[in-house]
Amino acid sequence: MPDRLIYYIPLALFCVLSIYLGIGLTLDPKALPSMLDGKPVPAFKLPPVKNRDNRGFSNTDLIGTVSLVNIFGSWCAACRIEHPFLMELATEKKIIIHGIDWREENPNAGGNWLKRYGDPYSLVGDDPYSKAAIAFGVTGAPETFLVDKKGIVRYKHTGPLNRKIWTNLLSPMIEKLQIRKGS
């Protein structure tokens, strides 16, 4: 009997490996977990983007209103795809959108890009050395964070926002957060 058991070991290993890989195939490879979900926005204070009238952007600006924080760059092709939708959202005035201009090689690039394509942001900070992006755990641009009235990150979206994501995911979450007292 023990001699026969050795023949079943490869079969058992194959079954375990098949189950493991089968579960992995059901997961969304685009869904990157956010280390900040349910936690306060990290402390940051960014200078203003050049060629844009604003005072910069910091974590204290996120207290008191439900808002989106969008990480973008003029060098980012996906940001260009997302940008017209952000302009629509800004026109609808359903949520405040703040921006973090991430890793520009030319200090004027972000402000010039916003002048050229439109500026959907209430406040924008310049993050040339990735200090805020690292604190947020950004892996690439664009990334957007939903922040509640207390400055707590409630959701992170990786990739370009669009109407489908807004309608099916973000808008319902935002409505609940705006109704909640104190959050």
C-alpha positions in Angstrom: 0.0 0.0 0.0 2.7 2.6 0.8 4.3 1.9 -2.5 1.1 2.9 -4.3 0.8 6.2 -2.3 3.9 7.6 -4.1 1.9 7.5 -7.4 -0.8 9.7 -6.0 1.5 12.5 -4.8 1.9 14.0 -8.3 -1.8 13.8 -8.9 -2.5 15.6 -5.6 0.0 18.3 -6.4 -1.5 18.7 -9.8 -5.0 19.1 -8.3 -3.8 21.7 -5.7 -1.9 23.7 -8.4 -5.0 23.6 -10.7 -7.3 24.9 -7.9 -4.8 27.7 -7.1 -4.4 28.7 -10.7 -8.2 28.5 -11.3 -8.9 30.9 -8.5 -6.2 33.3 -9.9 -8.0 33.4 -13.2 -11.1 34.8 -11.6 -9.3 37.8 -10.1 -9.1 41.2 -11.9 -5.5 41.9 -12.8 -6.3 45.6 -13.1 -7.6 45.8 -9.5 -4.7 46.9 -7.4 -5.5 47.2 -3.7 -5.0 50.6 -2.1 -3.1 50.7 1.1 -5.0 53.9 2.0 -8.6 52.6 1.8 -10.3 53.6 5.0 -7.2 55.6 6.2 -6.5 59.3 6.3 -5.0 61.0 3.2 -1.2 61.1 3.8 0.2 64.5 4.8 1.5 66.5 1.9 2.0 70.1 0.9 2.6 70.8 -2.8 3.6 74.1 -4.5 1.4 75.5 -7.2 1.7 74.3 -10.8 3.5 77.0 -12.9 1.4 79.0 -15.4 -1.8 78.5 -13.4 -3.3 80.8 -10.8 -3.5 78.8 -7.6 -1.9 78.5 -4.2 -0.9 74.8 -4.4 -2.5 71.9 -2.8 -2.2 70.1 0.6 -4.0 67.3 2.5 -5.7 70.0 4.7 -7.6 71.1 1.6 -9.4 67.8 1.6 -11.2 68.3 4.9 -14.9 69.4 4.8 -16.0 68.2 1.4 -16.2 64.9 -0.5 -13.7 65.2 -3.4 -11.6 63.4 -6.0 -7.8 63.7 -6.1 -6.6 62.9 -9.6 -2.9 62.1 -10.3 -2.0 63.2 -13.8 0.9 64.3 -16.0 1.2 66.1 -19.3 3.4 63.1 -20.5 0.7 60.6 -19.7 -1.2 59.2 -22.8 -4.0 57.7 -20.6 -4.4 61.1 -18.9 -5.1 62.7 -22.2 -7.8 60.0 -22.8 -9.4 60.7 -19.4 -9.2 64.5 -19.5 -12.3 65.3 -21.6 -14.4 63.3 -19.1 -12.8 65.2 -16.1 -13.8 68.4 -17.9 -17.4 67.1 -18.2 -17.4 66.3 -14.4 -16.1 69.7 -13.6 -18.9 71.3 -15.7 -21.6 69.1 -13.9 -20.3 70.4 -10.5 -21.3 67.2 -8.7 -17.9 66.9 -7.0 -14.8 68.9 -6.5 -11.8 67.6 -8.4 -8.2 68.4 -7.2 -5.1 67.4 -9.2 -1.6 66.4 -8.5 0.7 67.1 -11.5 3.2 64.2 -11.2 6.8 64.1 -12.4 7.0 66.7 -15.1 10.4 67.1 -16.7 9.7 70.7 -17.7 8.3 72.8 -14.8 5.9 74.6 -17.1 4.5 71.5 -18.8 1.6 70.8 -16.4 0.3 74.4 -16.4 0.7 74.6 -20.2 -1.1 71.3 -20.6 -4.1 72.5 -18.5 -4.2 75.8 -20.5 -4.3 73.8 -23.8 -6.8 71.1 -22.8 -8.8 72.8 -20.1 -8.6 72.8 -16.3 -11.1 70.7 -14.4 -9.3 71.1 -11.1 -10.2 73.3 -8.1 -6.6 73.1 -6.7 -3.5 71.6 -8.3 -0.2 70.8 -6.7 3.1 70.2 -8.5 4.8 66.9 -7.5 8.1 66.8 -9.5 9.9 64.5 -7.0 6.9 62.1 -6.4 6.7 62.8 -2.7 2.9 63.0 -2.6 2.6 60.2 -5.2 4.7 57.9 -3.1 2.7 58.8 0.0 -0.5 57.9 -1.9 1.0 54.6 -3.2 0.6 55.6 -6.8 1.8 53.0 -9.3 1.1 55.0 -12.5 -1.0 57.8 -14.0 -3.8 58.4 -14.0 -5.0 57.3 -10.6 -8.0 58.9 -8.8 -8.8 58.8 -5.1 -12.2 59.4 -3.6 -11.8 61.2 -0.3 -14.6 61.8 2.2 -15.3 65.0 4.3 -13.0 63.8 7.1 -10.1 63.4 4.7 -10.4 59.6 4.6 -9.6 57.7 1.4 -12.7 55.7 0.4 -11.7 54.4 -3.0 -8.8 54.3 -5.4 -9.3 54.0 -9.2 -6.3 53.0 -11.4 -6.6 54.1 -15.0 -8.7 56.6 -16.9 -12.1 57.5 -15.5 -15.0 57.4 -17.9 -18.8 57.7 -17.8 -19.4 54.0 -17.2 -17.1 54.0 -14.1 -18.6 57.2 -12.9 -22.3 56.0 -13.3 -21.8 52.5 -12.0 -19.3 53.0 -9.3 -18.1 56.5 -8.2 -21.4 58.4 -8.4 -23.3 56.1 -6.0 -20.4 56.1 -3.6 -20.2 59.9 -3.7 -23.9 60.3 -3.1 -23.7 58.1 0.0 -20.7 60.0 1.3 -22.3 63.4 0.7 -25.5 62.3 2.6 -23.6 60.9 5.6 -23.2 63.4 8.4 -19.6 63.9 9.4 -18.1 61.7 6.7 
